Amino acid sequence: MIQPAPAKLNLALHVTGRRADGYHLLDSLVVFARHGDAVEVVPGASALTVDGPFAGDVPVGADNLCLRAARTMGTGARIHLTKNLPVASGIGGGSADAAAVMRALAAQGHALPADPAALGADIPVCLAGQPARMRGVGERLDPVPEVPALPIVLVNPGIPLSTPAVFKALQRRDNSPMPEPDWHDADSLIGWLGKTRNDLQPAAISLAPAISEVLTALEGQGARLSRMSGSGATCFGLFDDADSAARAARALARPDWWVVASELASGPVRGYTSTATV
């Protein structure tokens, strides 16, 4: 069984507090792109193989999230991961892969774990696989208005970022929450996003200044809104149409940058449409 593991995007990410145990409280609009990894899961003794452009960056030992996901469901599995997304890049990566393993095993009759978030804060939203407002430490998911299928360009400057390091560099942890989700089309969504932030972006830029260069480059190509996703360093730009996004992706091509033109998914991603990877 092959499951998509689409890129998870935080279109907005507010850090609103910190619990006594050190976990940060978030308020985030999470969506998914029609581009990502793919996971094939078949019954058998636990094993993981990997191919794809970023296969060399994936650890294949017992601590790999895909193998851990199978163990949390009380079974072994032979897993093949096609790694199309850069690792440690703020777009779900390992969490999306682990959630895809869980969905595949659930479809084969295995029960989902009682607390998926124990494996990682992004696991619940990646399991749901559709746009949501994510709060708390990732365990609270609320529906949002339908997200339009906006063309998007994803750019990573080839710099992996440690999520704990980015949180450590935060200057403030008690920021205001997002406004209530309220949009009905592309224009109103972009207008609403203009009232939001990614509170991790300044901290990430302090660790990887190339993020600022990426954001400026996206704006220079006509992105209606550009922002970093998650803890970075991947950034996104929202465009008016697929042709504009494709032209921007071609113009942004650099040997050290990963660039993809895709679109936002308004619902669960069942498979991938054609996307342009530069």
N, C-alpha and C positions, 0 to 999 in steps of 0.2 A: 504494500500500500504506500503510495507516494502522497505526501502532504506538503503544501506550500508553507514556507516560513517567511512571510513578507517582512520587509523593513518596517519597523515601528518608528513613528515620528511623533515627537512632542511638538505640536504646533505652538503651544504655550506651556510654560512650566514655571509655576510660582512655588517658592520654598516658604512655607508659612510657619514653621516652628521646628522644634527638635524634642524628641521624647527623652525621658531619663536614661533609656538604654542606648542613646546615641543615634537612633534612627531618625532621619529627617522626615518631616511632614510635608507632603506635596499637594498641589492642586494643579492638574495638568489636563490639557486637551490632547488626547492620544488618537492618532489615525494611523492607517497603514497604506503603504504604496503598493502598486501592482508590479513590484520587482522584489526579489529576495532570494533566499536560499530554498532548497528543496530537500526533503528527508524521505527516504525509503525505509520502511520498517517491515521486517518479516520475522516470524517466530524462530527461535533458536537460541543457542548459547550466546551470551553477551559478547558483542564485538562491534567495533566502529571502524568504518573506512570512510575516507574523505577524498573528494576531488573538487575541481573548480579553481578559479583564479586565486582564491585566498586559502587553499587547502594547506599550504605550508605553515600558516599561522595558527592552525587549530591543534591544540593538545589532544592526543587520542588515548590518554591513560584513563584510569578508572574514575578520575575526578571530572572528566568531561560532563557537561550538563546533560547531554543527550543520554549518556549511560546512567547518570544519576536519576534522570526522569523515569527511565524504565524501572530502576530499582525501587523508586517510591511507589510504583504501581505493582510491585511484587512479582515481577517477571523479568526474564532475560529477553533480549531481542538482538537480531542482527540489523544494524543500522548503517545505512549509507547516506552520508551528508554531501550535498553539492553546495560548496561554500562560495556564493557569489558576492556576499557582503563583506566589507573589511571588518576586522575584529576590533574590539575596544573603540568603537566609533560612534556611540550614542544613538544607534538605530535598532536596538533590540538584540541583534546578533544571536548570542547563545541562548537568551531567553526565548526568542522566537523559535529557535531550533528545538529546544526542550519541549516547548508547548506543542510543536508539531508532532514530536514523538508521542506525547500524551494523547493527542487527538487520534493518532493512528492506532495506538493500543486500546483506547476506549472503543473505537469502531470495531476492534477485534474481540470485544467482550470483557476487557479488563476495567475495573473500577478506578475512577480518578481519585487521587489522594484527597483526604478531607481538608488539608490545608496546603494548596499548591504554592502559596506565597512563601512557605518555609524553604522552598528551593530557590526563590529569588523574587524580589519585589515586582518585577515586570511579568512574572509568569501568569498571574490571573488575567491581565488585560490581553496578553498574547494568546491565552487559551480562548478568550471570548472572540478575539480576532476581528473586532469591528470598532468603529469610532465610539469613544466613551470619555466621560469626565472621570479622571482617576484621582482619588484623594487618599488621605491617610498616608500609609507607607506603601500604598499600591493595592490595598485590599478592598477599598470601596470604589465600586464602579457604578456610574449613573449614566443613563442614556442621554444623548444630545440630539439636536435637530439633524436632519440628514445632511451629510457633508457632500458638497458638489464634487464631481470628478475633475478637479482642477489639474491641469498639466503642472508638473513639478520637475525641477532639476535638483539632483542631489550631488553634492561635491564634498569630497574628503581630501584634505591636503596631504594625506599620506603620513599622518602623525597619530599614533595610538595615544589615547588619554586614559589614565586611571580614574575611575569614578570616585574612589575615596580621596584621591589627591585633589580633584576639583572641588568636592565638598569641603575639604580642609581649607582650601583657599577662599571660601566664601567670606565676604566681609560682614554680611548680615543674614540671619536665619529666621527672622520673624517678620517677613514681608506680607503685604496684603494678598488676599486670595484673588482668584480670577473673578471678573464679573460673571453674572449668570449667562450661560450660553444662549445666544439669541441671534439667529441669522436665518435667511430663507433662500439665499442664492449666493453666487460667488462674490458679488460686490459687498453684500452685507457681511459675509464671513470675513473677508479681508478687512473691512471696516472694524469688525469686532476684534479681530486679531491685533489691530493697531492699538487697542486699549490694553493689551496684555504684554507679557515679557517672557523671557527665559532668564530666570535669576541666576542660573549657572553660567551664562554666557560671559560676563566680565571675568569671573574666576578662571574659566577655561582659557580666555584670551591671555590672561596673565601668565599662563603656563605654556600656551602655544599661540604666539602672536600671528601666525599664518592664518588663523581663523578670521581675523579682521580683513586680511587680503582676500579671502574667499568671499566674504560678505560684500565687500566693495565690488568685486568682480561680478557677482550675481546682479547687484543693483545696476552696474554698468551695462549689462546685457538686457535690461528692461524688466527685471523681476518686480512684480507689484509689491511683494514683501519678501525679505530675506531674513533668515534667523538661523541660529544653531539649534540642532535637535539634541535633546537629552543632555548628557554631560560632554558631548562633542567627541571628536572634532568635526563630524559631518554637519554640513549646513544645507539648507534647502532654499530654493527660490520658487515662488508661485507665479505662474505665467497665464496670459489670457487664452492661449490656444496651443495645440500640440506643435504646430510649425514653429512658433516663437520659442518654445522650450527646446525643440530639436536644434534650432539655429544657435541658441545660447550654449547648449551642451557642446556643439562642435567648436564654437569660439573659445570655450573655456578649456579645451583639451590641452593638457600638459603632461609630460612624462611622469611627473611625481604626484599628479592628482588623479583620483578616481572620480569619474563624472558619469552620471546616468540621467537620461530623460525618461520620465515615467508619468504617472498620474495618481491622484489620491483615489482610494477605494471608498465608495459610499456604504459598502456592506462587507460581509465576510469575503475574503479572497479565496476563491475556489481553484484558481489557476492563474497563470500570468499571461497578460497580453504582451505583444511585441514591444520591447523597450530598447532604447539606444544606449549602449554602453560605450564610452569613449576612453 
